[in-house]
């Protein structure tokens, strides 16, 4: 590379490092292309240009595979039909396309259900309205029966274990929604020291699943429609009270359907195509 090219390339390289750190893939692609115009055989910009284009394509696909469910106003994401690896054994399974709530149902969203259906509110609310400061937190102190009633009112249902796990880990059998390695700052578990729920989506997009689901690791356990072989209904996802091991996509727990707790919530699914 000639002196003039090197002088022009240095600020582009500096900018590229910044945009990569910020995960600004549009700018990363732009700077990589400018560097390659100076010298087409530069390996570093070539690699980041390919990565940036792949990320932009993925984001576009996620944008096309999102919709709002009319009854409860929740954003849902599409989990496409196909094979995936299930459980700690990574058993190969196949599911048809389905749609799942992007986040757990919040206190504010559950309040609309309480008002519309005349359903009993959670025990920690003061009347039929949740505390204003936790309106965007996952609703808790809801039993499986409460969650199923909300799902029926919304015209949806609770997910099966298999549906939830595919939505949480994608098709490649990864340990956590973001990959195989535990990374602090991507979800609300015991390690954060917060000791309570956090607003849904607080850890997006870093903690999201490959399909764009938020809070599938930590924050609150989520009720499944599936029955546990030892009794009760299955819970998935871990919570703010539990450590990183419980936040693994394949981790299972259970609870009696009439029980509720301050770290148990839910989200819904629909087999109906919204695209």
CORFENWO-V902758 format. One line per field, one symbol per residue. ss: DSSP state (h for helix, s for strand, l for the rest). psi: psi as a letter, one per 20 degrees, with the letter a starting at -180 (. if undefined). A space follows every 10 residues. Layout:
# CORFENWO-V902758
ss=???
psi=???
This chain:
# CORFENWO-V902758
ss=llhhhhhhhh hhhhhhhhhh hhllhhhhhh hhhhhhhhll llhhhhhhhh hhhhhhhhhh hhhhlsssll llllsssssl lsssssllll sssssllsss sllllshhhh hhhhhhhlll lllllsllsl lhhhllssll lllhhhhhhh hhhhllssll hhhhhhhhhl lllllsllsl lllllllslh hhllllllsl llllllllll lllllllsll ssssssslll llssssllll lllhhhhlll lsssslllll lllssllsss lllll
psi=prgggghhhg hggghghghg hiknhghggg hghhhhhgoi jogghgghgg gghgghgghg ghhhkqrppg gijqpqqpoq qaqrpprhil pprpqrqrqq phrqprgghh hhggghikqp rqhiqnbjpr phikhjqqpa kprhhgghgg gghikarqqr gggghghhib ijkqgrhiai ppoqjirnah hhjgkrrrqq jhjqihjqrh jjpqkipafq qppqhqqqij qaqqqqiarh hrahhiiqhi pqarqqhiqr rjkpbrrrrp ippj.
